[in-house]
């Protein structure tokens, strides 16, 4: 029984150690490059989570359902009769309101994801070291159990 448990712990510990080493190797390849983007990601995150950005996004969201109606009103031929035909040139801009909200929302969500990812990349090396230590500990316990079972 101890030999089986020891073999399992030895093998499982080796797997944990190898996975952590592989992940550490991959992380080492890209860590510097990812961390070089940190300042830019933080800057974009601060902008997209600012009160002004949120207000603009909320305003575009509120106007989106009415954008096509406003654009149609700006193209109304009656406006040319009263000398406001120049307003028709702004209809295309108004129609872009819903698309602008969609883009702003995508940037907002992407900045949040990137901000979280930078935090994960920052602490990943520490957790990989913990994982390697855990794998080594399991291997040592497994080897001790195997050695004890063979002495009997």
Buried (B, 14 or more C-beta within 10 A) or exposed (E): EBBEBBBEBBEBBBEBBEBBBEBBEEBEEEBEEBEEBBEEBBEBBEEBEEEEBEEBBEEBBEBBEEBBEBBEBBBBEEBEEEEEBEBBEEBEEBBBBBEBBEEBBEBBEBBBEBBEEBEEBEEBBEEBEEBBEBBBBBBEBBBBBBEEBEEE
